[in-house]
Every structure is written in C-alpha cells, then in structure tokens.
C-alpha cells in the first residue's frame, strides 16, 4: 500500500524519500528549512565566489553554464549576466529537439552570450536510447549523462575553472566551490547527481558499443579535474529556487511557453525541448506511482499557491497519462527515431510497471482508465 506525505502528494515509493513521525516527507522538511536561511548572506557568498573566478583581463570565460534552453537555464544566464559574469553557455544537444526547444535555445543566445552546442553521434545515440529504455526503463539516460559530462569536459579542455549548475539537488550544500574543503569537482561528486540508475557508461561496451562512441559520455578523471582546477556551484543554493518564478523571469526575456498544458504535466512552461520527455516521465509513473504532474503540484503546494486537495485534483487529471503524444508529436513517430514499434514499447512498459501499486482485473491484466492512465491501487488514500 502506498503511503503519502501528509503535506504534499509524494508517495513512499519515491527514491531516497523518508518520512518523519508526523508523516511529513523529507522533501517538505528540506523546503521548510529555507525559512531559516540567511539569503542575504548566501547572495554575498555568491558575489564573492563569482568575483574570485572572474577573468581579470578578459582572456577567458568566467564560467560555464550548462543550459538546455529551458526556463531554468534562461534564468541562470540572466542571473550571471546581472552579476557581470561572462559565461560560456554549453548545451549537450537533446535527442528529439522540438521546435519550441530550438526557439528557446536561440533566445538564450540573443541575451548576449557565446554558446556551444555539442551533438553526439546520432546513429550511436539512437541505439543508446533504445538500450537504456529496455535495460533501465529510461529513454533519457544518455541525455542525463551528457548534461553532466560534456560541460565538464569543455571546462577542462578550455581551462574554465567554474561551472554554475542550476537547481541544487540537495539544499544542504552548494557545491565544491562553496565548501571550505574539497574545492574541486570529483568523479564521485558528479556521479552522485548524474542519474546513472545502475547503468554505467562502461557497461555499454558489453552491448556492442566501442570506446570511441563513449568519449562524450565519459567524465574526466579526478586527476584531470584537479589539474585543471575545475569546480562548481549550484545557483539554487544562493538564491531561493522556484521554477514558476524562473519561468516568469524567463518569459519576460523572450522565453516561449507551450500553447497548452504539456501532456502528462500540469503546466505549460517546463520540459519543452525534447519529444522523448513524455516517455521518460511515464516510466517514472510506472515504476513509482507518481509522475511529473505530482512534482510540479508539490512545488506549488509547498509555496502556498495550491492547497493539498486542489493539487490532488490536478494530479488525478494529469498524472500518468499514456504518452500518445508529446508536444504534439505522435508516440509512433517518436519511437521510430529509436527503431521501436508501439507494440514493443508497450511490452517494455509492462516489464517496468510496479505491479504492487496498480489494480488488476479478474484476469490479472492491469486496469487503465479511458484516458490511458493506470488505475492506482490505493489512489484515493492520498
């Protein structure tokens, strides 16, 4: 039986989530601690760090900003420009770039920055997407790996010592550059946030990939990182992070939102760049019983913009929908890009569905509502 947080809508199946004696999840507890943060002091620390890495003679970039073109990366670039930094923006090109995604990438360039897009071998990438989907249930595994590897590799190669990431996965610390010790990135630090899901880059060698195919998927060694002095910070450690506020800030500077609520989501301003994202989010729902709509609604509940009951109504309507389309592109066309049929996809879905949290009919078949959403076993207990 699923156990839900008493404040938000996260179930106990969310990886690394814990509950206190009152049934409040660790995500809500962490957010509550923000009220105790001295944000003015954090801002001063940010200015000290960026001042330390600013190129005095303009002979190199001050930092690298990994960007996707989304609302958050647009906000990151704007913040750094406001603080007088000269960033090099780096994109690890997404797998099935949408039209609106391309628009928003070009919009970041127009903010007044130099910009590098690195596209990995698309033939190899298609094979890798398919393998990751069938092996670990995540079509976006290659993209999530290169988000971390490519900006760091460029930093090492170009001698740029500071990388400014966006949201802080753990509010407890802001990254090596903000710490009194361990001031350089390490392979272990990056792998902690890289979302490898138990599939290592080296494992691909056992599936017909060659070492030459894996260059951009491989972290620099600790020796290379330390020799180059590359370090990093999370912008969300220094400024109170809020995706909705970031979206408003980005929109005021040319960022484009979708014309309707994104499929499987609850908003129109997030995950706009990759047609494969609907598949990625659907598999999270299959594995853990919650999807992207839950993530977004919880963010609004914690900030008082929605009540828990209002959020639950939204989640019931949008979460876990079968990804017939994403950003208007049919599933069959998205799957054709990785040489997979819808029937093959459905078989993979069934393999990764957590059978303990979804209802079955008398014949043992998983029940689906007419909109394609799986019926959760104890959904009403949320």
matplotlib code that plots the C-alpha trace (Angstrom):
import matplotlib.pyplot as plt

x = [0.0, 1.3, 2.0, 1.7, 3.2, 0.7, 1.7, 2.4, 1.5, 4.7, 4.3, 6.9, 8.0, 9.9, 13.6, 15.6, 12.4, 11.9, 9.1, 9.2, 6.9, 4.2, 4.2, 5.9, 8.3, 12.0, 11.4, 8.9, 11.2, 14.0, 11.9, 10.7, 14.3, 14.6, 12.8, 15.9, 18.4, 20.1, 19.6, 21.4, 24.5, 24.2, 23.9, 27.1, 28.8, 27.7, 29.2, 32.4, 32.7, 31.9, 34.3, 37.0, 36.6, 36.0, 38.7, 40.6, 42.0, 39.1, 41.4, 39.0, 35.3, 34.5, 32.4, 30.5, 26.7, 25.2, 21.9, 19.1, 17.2, 14.5, 13.2, 15.7, 18.8, 17.4, 17.1, 20.7, 22.2, 20.2, 21.4, 25.1, 24.8, 23.3, 26.4, 28.8, 29.9, 31.0, 29.6, 30.1, 26.8, 27.1, 24.3, 24.5, 22.0, 18.8, 17.7, 14.5, 14.6, 11.2, 10.5, 9.8, 13.0, 15.1, 13.4, 14.3, 17.9, 18.2, 16.6, 19.4, 22.0, 20.2, 20.7, 24.3, 26.4, 28.8, 27.2, 28.4, 26.1, 27.6, 25.7, 26.8, 26.8, 23.0, 23.3, 25.0, 22.6, 19.5, 20.9, 21.8, 18.3, 16.8, 19.2, 18.6, 14.9, 14.9, 17.6, 16.8, 13.5, 14.8, 15.0, 16.6, 19.6, 22.1, 20.9, 21.1, 24.7, 25.9, 24.3, 27.0, 29.9, 30.0, 30.1, 32.8, 34.9, 34.7, 35.7, 38.8, 39.7, 39.3, 40.7, 37.5, 37.5, 33.9, 30.7, 27.4, 24.7, 21.0, 18.8, 20.5, 19.5, 20.3, 19.8, 22.4, 25.3, 26.0, 28.8, 32.6, 33.3, 31.1, 32.8, 35.9, 37.4, 37.1, 37.1, 37.3, 34.9, 35.5, 34.1, 32.3, 30.6, 29.3, 28.2, 26.1, 23.9, 24.3, 21.3, 23.1, 20.4, 22.8, 23.9, 27.5, 29.0, 31.5, 28.6, 27.8, 31.0, 29.2, 26.3, 28.2, 29.4, 33.0, 35.2, 35.3, 31.5, 31.7, 34.1, 31.4, 29.7, 32.8, 33.7, 37.2, 39.4, 39.9, 43.5, 42.3, 39.8, 42.2, 45.0, 42.6, 41.1, 37.5, 34.9, 31.2, 28.3, 24.5, 22.7, 19.8, 22.0, 22.5, 19.0, 15.7, 14.8, 11.3, 10.5, 7.4, 9.3, 12.1, 9.5, 8.1, 11.6, 12.5, 9.2, 9.9, 13.2, 11.9, 11.4, 8.4, 5.9, 3.7, 0.2, -1.5, -0.6, 2.1, 1.0, 1.4, 2.4, 0.4, 1.9, 2.9, 6.4, 8.5, 10.2, 9.6, 12.7, 12.6, 9.8, 11.1, 10.4, 6.8, 8.2, 10.7, 8.0, 5.6, 8.2, 8.6, 4.9, 5.0, 7.9, 6.9, 3.2, 3.7, 4.8, 5.7, 2.4, 2.9, 6.4, 5.0, 1.9, 4.0, 6.2, 3.1, 1.7, 4.9, 4.8, 1.1, -0.1, -2.3, -4.0, -3.2, -6.8, -6.5, -3.2, -4.7, -7.5, -4.9, -2.8, -5.8, -6.5, -3.0, -0.5, 0.4, -1.3, -0.1, 2.2, 0.1, 1.7, 4.3, 4.5, 2.0, 4.2, 2.7, 4.3, 4.8, 6.9, 9.0, 9.6, 10.5, 13.5, 14.9, 13.7, 11.0, 7.3, 4.4, 3.8, 7.5, 7.2, 4.1, 5.9, 8.7, 6.2, 4.7, 8.1, 8.8, 5.3, 5.3, 2.6, 2.2, 0.7, -1.8, -5.1, -5.7, -8.9, -10.1, -7.6, -4.7, -4.4, -3.6, -6.6, -6.5, -9.0, -10.3, -7.7, -4.9, -4.0, -3.3, -5.6, -3.5, -4.4, -5.0, -5.1, -8.0, -5.9, -3.7]
y = [0.0, 3.4, 5.9, 9.6, 12.6, 14.5, 17.8, 17.1, 14.3, 12.3, 8.5, 6.5, 4.9, 8.0, 7.0, 8.4, 9.8, 9.5, 10.5, 11.9, 10.9, 13.2, 11.7, 14.7, 13.7, 14.8, 17.0, 19.1, 19.1, 20.4, 23.1, 24.2, 24.8, 27.6, 29.9, 29.7, 30.5, 33.9, 34.6, 37.9, 36.1, 33.5, 36.2, 37.9, 34.5, 34.1, 37.5, 36.6, 33.3, 34.8, 37.7, 35.2, 33.4, 36.5, 36.8, 40.0, 40.6, 39.1, 36.4, 33.6, 33.0, 33.5, 30.3, 27.7, 27.5, 24.1, 25.0, 23.2, 26.3, 25.8, 28.3, 27.5, 27.7, 31.0, 32.3, 31.1, 33.0, 36.1, 36.0, 35.6, 38.5, 40.7, 39.9, 41.0, 37.5, 36.5, 32.9, 30.3, 28.5, 24.8, 22.6, 18.8, 18.6, 16.8, 13.7, 14.8, 18.6, 20.3, 23.5, 25.4, 24.0, 25.4, 28.8, 29.0, 28.0, 30.7, 33.1, 32.4, 33.3, 36.6, 37.5, 38.2, 35.2, 32.9, 29.5, 25.9, 23.1, 19.6, 16.9, 13.3, 10.8, 10.5, 6.9, 5.7, 7.8, 6.1, 2.7, 4.0, 5.4, 2.1, 0.2, 2.5, 2.2, -1.5, -2.0, 0.5, 2.0, 5.4, 6.6, 9.8, 8.1, 9.2, 12.8, 12.9, 11.6, 14.1, 17.0, 16.4, 15.1, 17.5, 20.8, 19.4, 18.1, 21.5, 23.2, 21.0, 21.5, 25.2, 25.9, 27.4, 26.8, 27.5, 25.7, 27.1, 24.5, 25.4, 23.7, 22.3, 18.6, 18.8, 22.0, 21.1, 22.4, 24.4, 22.5, 22.2, 25.9, 26.8, 24.5, 25.1, 21.8, 19.6, 22.7, 20.8, 18.6, 14.8, 11.9, 10.7, 14.1, 14.2, 10.6, 11.3, 13.7, 12.1, 9.7, 6.6, 4.3, 1.4, 1.6, 2.7, 4.1, 1.2, -1.3, -0.1, -1.9, -5.2, -4.2, -3.6, 0.0, 0.9, 3.1, 5.7, 6.0, 6.9, 9.9, 12.5, 10.2, 9.8, 12.1, 13.5, 11.7, 13.1, 13.9, 15.9, 17.8, 18.6, 19.6, 22.0, 23.2, 22.9, 23.4, 24.1, 25.6, 25.3, 28.6, 27.3, 27.3, 31.0, 32.1, 30.7, 28.4, 28.4, 27.1, 29.2, 32.4, 31.3, 30.9, 34.3, 35.8, 33.9, 34.8, 38.5, 37.9, 36.1, 32.6, 30.9, 28.6, 25.9, 26.8, 24.4, 22.2, 19.8, 16.2, 14.4, 17.6, 20.3, 23.4, 24.9, 26.2, 23.2, 20.3, 21.8, 20.8, 17.0, 14.9, 11.9, 13.5, 12.2, 8.6, 9.4, 10.8, 8.0, 5.4, 7.2, 6.8, 3.1, 2.5, 4.7, 5.6, 9.3, 11.5, 15.0, 16.5, 15.4, 17.0, 20.3, 20.4, 19.6, 22.6, 24.8, 23.2, 23.9, 27.6, 28.0, 28.5, 25.4, 23.5, 19.8, 19.0, 21.3, 19.7, 16.2, 17.1, 18.3, 15.2, 12.9, 14.6, 14.8, 12.4, 9.1, 9.5, 7.1, 9.2, 9.1, 12.4, 14.8, 18.4, 17.4, 14.6, 11.1, 8.3, 6.2, 8.9, 9.4, 5.7, 5.3, 7.5, 4.7, 1.9, 0.7, 0.0, 0.9, -2.8, -3.2, -0.1, -1.5, -4.7, -2.7, -0.6, -3.8, -5.1, -1.9, -1.4, -1.8, -4.4, -3.9, -0.4, -0.8, -2.5, -5.6, -7.1, -10.7, -12.0, -10.3, -7.5, -4.0, -1.7, 1.5, 4.3, 5.5, 8.3, 5.7, 6.3, 3.3, 2.9, 3.1, 0.5, 3.0, 6.3, 7.6, 7.2, 10.1]
z = [0.0, -0.9, 1.9, 1.1, 2.7, 4.9, 3.4, -0.3, -2.6, -2.7, -2.1, -0.1, -3.4, -4.4, -4.3, -1.3, 0.3, 4.1, 6.5, 10.0, 12.9, 11.6, 8.1, 6.5, 3.7, 3.6, 0.6, 2.5, 5.6, 3.4, 1.9, 5.3, 6.3, 3.7, 6.1, 8.3, 5.5, 5.5, 1.8, 2.0, 3.3, 0.6, -2.0, -0.6, -0.8, -4.4, -5.3, -3.5, -5.4, -8.8, -8.1, -7.4, -10.7, -12.9, -15.5, -14.7, -18.2, -20.2, -21.7, -20.9, -20.0, -16.3, -16.1, -17.9, -17.7, -18.7, -20.5, -22.2, -23.3, -20.7, -18.2, -15.5, -17.7, -19.1, -15.5, -14.8, -17.7, -16.7, -13.1, -14.2, -16.7, -14.0, -11.8, -14.5, -15.5, -19.0, -19.2, -22.0, -22.4, -23.2, -24.4, -24.7, -27.5, -26.7, -28.6, -30.3, -30.2, -30.5, -32.5, -29.3, -27.8, -30.7, -30.3, -26.6, -27.3, -29.9, -27.3, -24.8, -27.4, -28.0, -24.3, -25.3, -24.6, -26.5, -26.9, -27.7, -28.7, -28.7, -30.6, -30.0, -32.9, -33.6, -35.0, -31.8, -29.7, -31.2, -30.2, -26.8, -26.2, -27.1, -24.9, -21.9, -22.3, -22.4, -19.7, -17.1, -18.2, -19.0, -22.6, -21.4, -19.7, -22.4, -22.2, -18.4, -18.5, -21.1, -19.2, -16.6, -18.7, -21.7, -19.8, -17.5, -20.4, -22.1, -18.9, -18.6, -22.3, -22.2, -18.8, -17.4, -13.7, -12.6, -13.7, -12.5, -12.3, -11.7, -9.1, -6.1, -5.7, -2.0, -0.2, 2.4, 0.3, -2.7, -4.4, -4.1, -4.7, -1.8, 0.6, 2.7, 1.6, -1.5, -3.7, -7.0, -8.7, -8.5, -10.5, -7.4, -6.8, -10.4, -10.5, -7.4, -9.4, -12.8, -12.6, -13.8, -12.5, -12.2, -15.8, -16.1, -19.3, -19.3, -19.3, -22.9, -24.1, -23.4, -25.7, -28.9, -28.3, -28.9, -26.7, -29.4, -29.2, -25.5, -25.4, -24.6, -22.1, -20.0, -17.1, -17.0, -14.5, -11.0, -11.9, -15.0, -12.9, -10.1, -12.5, -14.3, -11.0, -12.2, -9.6, -9.5, -7.6, -7.7, -8.2, -6.2, -3.1, -3.3, -4.5, -3.3, -6.3, -7.7, -11.1, -11.5, -10.7, -13.0, -15.8, -15.3, -15.3, -18.4, -20.2, -19.6, -21.5, -24.6, -23.3, -25.1, -23.3, -24.9, -26.1, -23.6, -20.7, -21.7, -21.9, -18.6, -16.9, -15.1, -16.6, -20.0, -19.1, -18.4, -20.3, -23.7, -25.6, -26.1, -27.6, -25.6, -22.2, -22.2, -22.3, -19.5, -17.3, -18.0, -16.9, -13.6, -13.1, -13.9, -11.5, -8.6, -8.9, -9.5, -12.4, -13.5, -12.5, -8.9, -8.9, -10.1, -8.0, -4.9, -5.6, -5.7, -2.5, -0.5, -1.6, -0.6, -4.2, -4.1, -1.3, -1.0, -2.1, -5.1, -6.0, -5.7, -8.2, -10.7, -10.2, -10.7, -14.0, -15.5, -13.9, -15.5, -18.9, -21.6, -23.8, -27.1, -28.0, -26.5, -27.6, -30.3, -31.8, -32.0, -30.0, -33.1, -34.7, -31.5, -31.2, -34.9, -34.2, -32.0, -34.2, -31.9, -32.5, -30.2, -29.5, -28.5, -26.3, -24.6, -23.8, -22.2, -20.2, -18.8, -17.7, -15.7, -14.2, -10.5, -10.2, -6.5, -6.8, -9.7, -9.9, -12.0, -13.4, -12.8, -15.5, -13.9, -16.5, -15.4, -15.5, -17.4, -17.5, -20.8, -21.0, -20.7, -17.1, -15.0, -12.0, -8.8, -6.2, -3.3, -5.2, -3.1, 0.1, -1.0]

ax = plt.figure().add_subplot(projection="3d")
ax.plot(x, y, z, "-o")
ax.set_aspect("equal")
plt.show()
